[in-house]
């Protein structure tokens, strides 16, 4: 349709020669699509995306962890394609999720900060794109659209960003109001959010306490069942189901049936390095080793609970005979540090925060493993490409179909991620990683170090020789050429993909331009020092 519209506009303006070229273009596009589709055993028109919250790739069985029990994610990885070098484009919920939905980098979506409302204007999600083509679309679970911040500014309700059905935590609360749940036995200690605020260890569930609910009525199980209902209601038509669990985000939700699943004394406890000490958020410094192991045990437990709910949906796909016509993708919005670099969070650009578990099952495609570098902006164009539809021009990611088919083994020379809450960005090649940090303020959104702004900081890691990213080589003269090359690479990425690139002052140095690009320009709301999001109030 877009090609035909371009044809009619150009016909009046340029005349017959351009008309002939415009008429040829749909034929060329069609032939190219036919060549790609010739490699597909089936025709697909159903997509299920399962998105977890803060699930680290190194806490997944199929990624080599023999302590965690994730049989359902592992099953999907075994039946599909497991990506070993998939990177999110922002290690924070809202920026990563909106980037995923649009196939655009966070600075292009306009969402870089935790509580920035997702701009409806200028962003087309995969749900809007497929909904316009007859697909039923549903978002079940966490969205982090943040539109509540602008709620009083909308005359006709909040935008749904293309999702005809949206079900989340508020629906679960209404569900709980309709049932009579059996009492929790008095001998089972449970997590209490109010009292847990007394200490950091208690808040992060270092005591490995279940939440006061049974599995059958718990949030994740509720969302899985809502997803299954959507599958049942729409099994005979094209659909996009975006199922976004809230786990294993802290305080690591799991019901009483999951108590005692993991012994804290058995939990691994990464030691980090001396280089980490300057950057540890103040609130984590007083945690004891026992508390740290307890936090990790709670995280593992919440992950296993989440995996169980993934299994409910995978089983339903099979039971409804949808497995031969449904693309299924599992991934997480970002990763998580579990005492890696001596902290518990995702707001960094170390691998534990940005390298993601990603498994894609495509009917008729052979299982396998892909080690090449890929980014989450590639997800939307890949799904659209698999459905045989032309990828929109606004998408900045690249389809992975040629990589999956084996017709192209060089998908990307590097991956990019940014965390503009703290004014930092990253590029990572096959052998090196560079992180730039303006250091203009202390770490934000409640993670301050207490030392104040660090000033400009550079990190360079040889990820082959130092996979734990523990030795910063930025000041090593032997790596000076590499450092400069990666700075240029990061700058080219910003200049190519940032919407304000043409406004960057030419008089700045390379590093000066990186400082300019690492300043967020979100329109909307920020989080104050009191951890309370600021709302926009419409005045009469």
N, C-alpha and C positions, 0 to 999 in steps of 0.2 A: 504494500500500500504506500509506504514511504517513497519507494522508487517511482511509482506512478505519479504521485503528487509532484515530485521533483521534475518529472517529464513535462507535465502540463504547464508548470511555471516557466520552464526554460523554453518551451515551444513558442510562446508569444514574444519572449525577450530576444531569442537568438536566431530563430528561423530553422529551416529544414535540416541543415547539417547536424545541428545539435539534437534535433528530433530523432534522427537515425541512431545516433550514439545512445541516446536515452532509451530507445526501444531495445537496443542490444543489451543494455545492462541487466534487465530482469532475466534474460536468457542466460547470461554468463553466471549470474548468481544462482540460478536454478540448476545449471549443470554442475557447478561446484558443490551444491548441496546434494545432488544425486550421487556424486562420487563419494561423498562422505557417508551417505546413507547406505551405499552398497556394502559397506563394511559392517552394518548392523544387522544381526539376525532377526530382530523384532522391531516393531513400531511401538514407541512409548508415548503415553499421554497421561501418566500418573507419576507424581513425585512426592516422596516423603523425606523431609529433612528433620533429623533429630538433633537438637542442639542442647548441649549441657552447659552448665555455668561454672567456670573456674576449674574445669577438669584438666589436670596436667597430663601430658603424654606419658610421662614416666611413672604414672600410677594407673597403668593399663596392662593387662596380661599380655596382649598381643604386641606390646612394645617392650617386652622383656622383664616385667615386674612379676616375680613369682610369689609375692606375698598377697597382692590384691586379687580379689575374685571378681572378674568382669567377664563371665562366660558369654554373655549375649553380644557385647561389643566385639569380643574376640571372634565370635561366630560370624558376625557381619564382616569383620576384617578378613577372615579365612575364606568366605564365600565371594568376597569382592576384591577391590583394589585398596591396598593399604599404602598410604603416603607416609614416608618416613621423614620428609623435610617440608612439611606444610606449616606456614607461618601466618598468624593473624596479623592484621595491619594496625592494630592498636591493642595494648594489653589492659583494656578497660571495657566494661560491659557495653555502654551505649554507643561509643564510637565504633567498636568492632561489629556490633550487631547491625547497625545501619549501613556500614560499609559492606557487610555480607549481603544484605538485602538488595543493594543497588549495584554492586560490582564497581564501586568508586572508592577512592581513598578517602579517609576521614576528612582531610582538609577540603575535599571536593563536595562531600555531602553537607558540610557545614557543622558536623557534630564531632567535636574533639574532646569536650569536657563532659564530666559525668552526668550533669543535669541539664545539658543543652536540649531543648525541644527539637524533635526531628522535623526540619522544614519540609512541608508538603510541596511547596512550590520549588521547582527546579530539581526534584528528585523523583525518579520513577523506580519503584521497587519491582522485584520479580513477580510479586503478587498482582500489582497493577498491570504489568505487561501481559501476564498469562490470563488474568481476569478479563481483559479486553478481547481475548481470543477464545472465550468460552469456557475457561477453566473455573471450577469451584475452588475457592481459596479459603484456608482457615489458618489462623494463628492460635495455637493452644499453648498457654504458658506465658513465660516472661517475654516482654517486648522491649522495655526500657525506652519507649518512645518519648517519655517525659512531657507529653503534651498537656498534662495537668497543670504545668507551670504557666501555660498560656490559656487555660480553660476559659477565663472570663473574657478573652478576646475573640472567641469563636461564636458566631451567631447561630450556627446550625449544628453544633456538636463537634466533637473532636474528630480529626481526620482518621480514617482507618487504614490508610496507606495501601489500599488494595485488598485487604482481608475482609471478605464478606462475613466471616464468622470469627469472633475473637472471644476466647474464654481464658480466664486467668484466676489469680488468687481470690479476687472478690467473689467470683462464682463459687469457688470452693467454700468460702465463708458462708455464703447463702445456703449451700448444700448442707453444711454442718448444722445450720439452724433448723433443718427439716428432719433430722434423724435423732435418735436417742442412742448415743454411743455407750457401750459398756464401760463401767468405771475402771480406772486404772488401779490395779492392786496397790495397796498402801505400802508394800515392801519394795516397790520399784521407784527409785529416785529418778526424777525427770528434770529436764532443762527448763529453767524459768528465766525468761528474757529480762524481766525487771530486776531480779536479784543478781543476775549474772553481770550486771553493769558495775558491780563492786570492784572487780579486778579484771585485768586483761586476760589472765588465764581462764577465769570463769566465763568471761564473755565469749572466748573462742572454744569453749567446751572442752577444756583440758581434762575434765572429769569423765569424759566420754558418756554423757547422759543422753538417753533417747528423749525425744520430744513427747509431750503427754498426749499421745494419740496412737491408735492401733493402725496397722498397715492398711486394712480395708477402707479406712476413712482418711488416710493421709493424703497430703497434697499431691505428691508425685503420682501415686496410684490413681487419684481422681483425674489428673490430667491425662494419664495413659488411657483410662477408660473413656474419657471424652474424645480422645483421638480415635479410639476404636469405633466409637459411635459414628464419627465422621466418615471413617472408612466404610462402614456398613451402609450408610445412607448414600454414599457417592461412588460405590464400587463400579457402577455401570457408566460412568462419565469421566471426562478428564478432570484431574484435581491436583492441587498443590496443598499438601499438609505440612505446615511448619510447626513442629512440636518442640517447645523450648522448656526443658525442665529447669527448676531453680537450684538443683543440687549439682555438685557438692559445695556450693557457696557457703561461707561461714554464716551462722554458727553450726553448720554441718547437720542439717536436718535429717533425722531418721526416726521411725516409729519404734515402739517398745519391743517388737519382735526382733529387732536388730541389736539389742543391747548385748554386750559381751562378745561381739563378733571378732574383735581384734584386741589383743593384749598390748597395752602401751609399751611394756618392756621388750616386746619383739619388734618394735618399730625402728626403722633406720633413722639415724640422726646425722645428716650432713654437717660437716664441721665448718665449711666456708674457709675464708682466708683472711689474713691481716688486712688486705685491701678493702674488705667489706665494712670494717669497723666504722669508718667515717660516715657511712650512708645508712646505718641501721636506724630505723624510726625509734624514737625515744620510748615509745610504749612497749617495745619488745625487749628492751635491755634487761628488765628485771625478771623475765621468765626463767624458771628453773628448767633443768634438763628433763625432769619428770613431767613438768607441764608441757614442754615442747613435744615429748613423745605422746602425751595424752591428746594434744591437738592433732597430731598426725593420725593417731588411731581413730579419732572422730571423723577426720577427713576420709580415711579409708572406708569407714563404715557408711558414711553418706554416699560415697562413690558406689559401693556395692548395692545399696538400696536403689540408687538411680539406675544402675545396670539392670536390676530386676525389672524395672518399669520399661526400660528399652526392650527387654525380652517379651513383655506383654504385647507390645505393638508389633514386633517382628513375628510373633506367633499368630497374631490376628491377620497379618498380611498373608501368611501361608494358609490359614484356615479359610480365608475368603477367596482363595485361588487367585490372589493378586500378584504373587511373586514373579510370575512370568511377564508381567507388563508394568511393573512399578520400579522406578529408580529409587534407591534408598541410600541416603547419605547420613553418616554420623560424624559430628564434630563438636568442638567446644568453642565458646566465644573467645576465650583466652586461657592461658595456663595458670600455674600457681606455684609459688615458692613454699616449700615445706621445710623450713629451716635452711634451705639453700641460700647461701649468702647471708645466713643468720637472721632471716626474717620470714614472715608469713603474709604473703600478699601477691598481687600480680603486677603492681604498678612500676615495673622495671622493664628493661629490654634484654635481660639475660634469657638464655634459651628456655629455662623452666617456665617463663611467663609468656613467651611468644611462639614457641614451637608446639604444634597442636596434634592431638590424636585425630586422624581423619581416615575414614573408611567409606568407600563408595561401591555399592553393588548395582551393577547394570545387567538386566536380564540378557542372557546370551553371550556375555563377555566373560572371558576366562579370568579366574582369580589371579592375582599377582601382587607385586610390590613395586612401587615407583619411588626411587631415591632422589630424583631431580628436585630442585628447589621450586616450590609453588607457593602462591599467596592466596589469601582468602578472597581478594577481589576477583579471583579466577572462578569462584564457585558459581555465581549467577550466570556468566557467559557459558560455562560448561553445561549447566542444566538446560539452558535455552537451546544451546547447540545440539544436545542430545535429543531434544524434542523436535529437531528439524526446523527450527524457526531462526530467522536472521537475527543476530545479536544487535541490540540497539547501539547506535553510534556513541551515545553518552557513556557507555560502559568503558571503564578504564582497564579492567582485567582482561585476561586472555583465556579463551577456551582451552581446556586440557584434553580435548578429544584426540588431537593428533598425537599427543604424548601417550594417551591411553591406547590408541591404535598401534603405536610403535612406529608411526611415520615421521615423527620428529622427536629426537631425544634431547634437544637443547631448548627447553621451554623458556628458561630465564637464566640470565647470567648473575642475578642477584635478587634478593628480596628486601622489602622495605617495611618498616614499622615505625610508628611514632607514638609518643605519649606526651601530648602537649599540655596536660595538666602540670607537668614538671619541665616543659620546654625541652624535650629531648627527642631525638630521632636516631634511627639505625639503618644501616645497609649491611647485608651479609652475603658474601660470595661463597663459593665452594670451600675456600680455605681461610678467609679472614672475615672478621666482623668489626665494624666501626660504629661507635655510639658517640653522638655529640650532645652535650648538655650545656645550655646557656648558664645554668647556675644562678639565675637572676633572683631566685627566691628559695626559701627552704621548701622541702618536699610538702606537697599540698594535701588537701582533703583528709586531714587527720593523721598524716604520716610524717609529721615534722621530725627532724633529727634533733632539734634543739640547738644545733650549732650555727644556725642561720644560713644565709645563702653561701654556696660554695664558691661562686665565681665560675667562669667558663671552664669546662672540663671535657677532656677527650679520653675515650677508651678504645683500645685496639687489641683484639685477641686473635691469636693464631688458633683457629678452632680445630685444626687437625692435631697439632702438638699439645694443645691445651683445651680439650673438649669441655672442661668444667668452667672455662672462662674465669680463671683465677689470677692470671698474670697479665697486667696491663702493659702493653708494649708501645703505648703512644709516645713515650719519651725515649724510646730506644732508637738511637741514630741509625741502626741497621734497617729499621722499618720506616724511615722518614719518607721514602718514595712511595711506599704502600699507603701511608697515612694521607699524603697529599692526593694520591689517586682516588682513594675512597671518599675524601672530602669533595672532590670534583664530581664523583659519581652521585653522591647524595644531592649536591647542588643541581645537577642535571635532572635528577628525579623531581625535585621541587619545581624547577623551571618548566618541566613537561606537564606536570599534573596539578599544580596548585592553581586555583582559579584567579589568584591575584598576581601571578607570575610577571605579568607585563608592568606591574607597578613597582617591582623590586628596584631600588636605586642602583644604577649602574656604577656609581662611584664607590660602592662598598667593596671590600675584599671578599674573597671566597668565604672566609669564616664570618665576616660581617653579614653576608647574605644568608648564611645558615642561621645566624641569630634572628634575622628579620623573618625568615620563614618559620622558625620554631615558636613564634608568638601566636597563640590561638586567636582567631577572629570570630569566634562563635557569636551568633546573635541570639540572645535569649537570657539564660540564667546561669549563675555560677553557684558554687557552694561556699558558704561563709565559714569563718574560723570556728563557729560554734557547731559545725556539722549540720546546720539546718539549711536546706535548699531555699533559695530566694524565689518567691513567686512573683509573677507579673500581675499587678492589680489594675484592672480597667477603671479609669476614673470617668465619672459622668461629666 
